[in-house]
Amino acid sequence: MTVSIGIAGITGRMGRLVVEEIRAAGGTLAGGVRRPGAGERPGGALEPDITALARLCDVVIDFTHASTVAGHAAALAEAGVGWVLGTSGLGAAEEATVAATASRIPVIYAANFSPGVNLMLALSERMGAALSAAEYDAEILEMHHRQKVDAPSGTAIGIGRAVAKGRGVMLEAVMQGGRHGEVGVRRTGEIGFAALRGGQVVGEHTLLFAGASEHLALMHRAFDRRVYATGAVNAAFWLADRPAGLYTMRDVLGIP
């Protein structure tokens, strides 16, 4: 099946890789839109806005910014176009918009498109269920390149949500986003986050369960962001003939 794919953020680092992966997979590149101030060498036709792009394609892959979510959601829902959303840093309002949009069009919203990370999310949930909060403290450490603007990363938050789901709690109720100064003793059940930024690290995530007598760590390292582009394109092909609904990369990969 030939799938026509548009790219929101086509001139960015991820957008340029997605262009290459669409062509390698035999898809049709419909064109793209760029963020204001971005470069002019997309490798595909630039459209004036997301509404114009939506008219040309079956699915839009979106790696832009949280501030674009509301506008993109409205345009894609109006056009009946599938949405593969990999933008990080979404707040509660943006996530609610994504969920509402999924009642009208098929949406894949993923913090990370790599197979390894999505397997890590599944394992994190199982480990959270198996290792009680009373006996094992859960901490998440992530490192990314110096240009990344949000922290913790979307993937780190996804790992935290998986652990929290395994433990039957909401992450927002137990999340400790950072420690500085006199923070007091660690609360039982807390899920802690630490974010490092430096150099050109593509992405590193470690989930640590620390018990009194043992530590257990689960780690993922990405060495080439192309793995995310390949995953996003695979997601677009998978999404093209799906009914409206909110899907994840675990659905795409068949990970229970």
WOMOQUI-V858740 format. One record per pair of residues at least 6 apart in sequence whose C-alpha atoms are under 6 Angstrom apart, sorted by the first residue. I is the first residue (numbers start at 0). J is the second residue. D is the distance in whole Angstrom. If there is no record, write none. Layout:
# WOMOQUI-V858740
I_J_D, I_J_D
This chain:
# WOMOQUI-V858740
1_26_6, 2_26_5, 2_27_6, 3_27_5, 3_28_6, 3_29_6, 3_56_5, 3_57_5, 4_28_5, 4_29_5, 4_56_5, 4_58_5, 4_59_6, 5_29_5, 5_30_5, 5_31_5, 5_56_6, 5_59_5, 6_31_5, 6_59_6, 6_60_5, 6_61_6, 7_31_6, 7_32_5, 7_61_5, 8_14_6, 8_32_6, 8_33_5, 8_34_6, 8_62_6, 8_63_5, 9_15_6, 9_31_5, 9_32_6, 9_33_6, 9_41_6, 10_33_6, 10_38_6, 10_41_5, 16_228_6, 17_228_5, 20_229_6, 29_56_6, 30_43_5, 30_44_5, 30_45_6, 31_45_5, 31_46_6, 32_45_6, 32_46_5, 46_52_6, 50_74_5, 57_80_5, 58_80_5, 58_81_4, 58_82_6, 59_82_5, 60_83_5, 61_84_5, 61_85_6, 62_85_5, 62_86_5, 63_86_6, 64_86_6, 65_89_5, 76_104_6, 79_104_6, 81_104_6, 81_105_5, 81_106_6, 82_106_5, 83_106_6, 83_107_5, 84_108_5, 85_109_6, 85_110_6, 87_153_5, 88_149_6, 101_243_6, 101_244_5, 101_245_5, 102_243_6, 102_244_6, 103_243_6, 104_243_4, 105_242_6, 105_243_4, 105_244_5, 106_245_5, 106_246_6, 107_245_6, 107_246_5, 107_247_5, 108_247_6, 109_247_6, 110_153_5, 110_154_5, 111_154_6, 112_227_5, 112_230_5, 112_231_6, 113_226_6, 113_227_5, 113_230_6, 120_158_6, 123_161_6, 123_162_5, 124_161_4, 124_162_5, 124_165_5, 125_165_6, 127_162_4, 127_165_5, 127_166_6, 128_165_4, 128_166_5, 132_188_5, 134_210_6, 135_208_6, 135_209_5, 135_210_4, 136_208_5, 136_209_5, 137_190_5, 137_207_6, 137_208_5, 138_190_6, 138_191_5, 138_192_6, 138_206_6, 138_207_5, 139_192_5, 139_205_6, 139_206_5, 140_192_6, 140_193_5, 140_204_6, 140_205_5, 141_194_5, 141_203_5, 141_204_4, 142_194_6, 142_195_4, 142_196_6, 142_202_6, 142_203_5, 143_196_5, 143_200_5, 143_201_6, 143_202_5, 144_196_6, 144_197_5, 144_198_5, 144_199_4, 144_200_5, 145_196_5, 145_197_4, 145_198_6, 151_194_6, 160_170_5, 163_169_6, 163_170_5, 173_189_5, 173_190_6, 174_189_6, 174_190_5, 175_190_6, 175_191_5, 176_192_5, 201_221_6, 201_222_6, 202_220_6, 202_221_5, 203_219_6, 203_220_5, 204_218_6, 204_219_5, 205_217_6, 205_218_4, 206_216_6, 206_217_5, 207_215_6, 207_216_4, 208_214_6, 208_215_5
